Amino acid sequence: MIKIIDAEYLRDYVLWLKFSDGVVGEVDLKDELHGEIFEALKDKEYFRKFILNPDWLTISWPNGADFAPEFLYSALQVHA
C-alpha cells in the first residue's frame, strides 16, 4: 500500500510529496477542488493548512477534506 511520508507546500495549489516507495514530485490540485468538502481549500491560506495524517497515510485538512494517496501518486509530476 502506497502512503505519503512527507509533504511540503510549494505555491498556489501545488504540493511537493514523497511516497513510501521513494518517489517524489509535485502535484497541482487546482483543478481537483470540486464539491462542498473542497470549497474551503480554494482559499490559498486554508489550502496551506494541510497536515500529513498518520492515520489515513495521506494529506488532509482541518475540515476533513483529503485525497487518496493513490490518486495523488497518479497525479504526480515526477522530477528526476
Secondary structure, 3 states (H helix, E strand, C coil): CCCEEEEEEEECCEEEEEECCCCEEEEECHHHCCCHHHHHHHCHHHHCCCEEECCCCEEECCCCCECCHHHHHHHCEECC
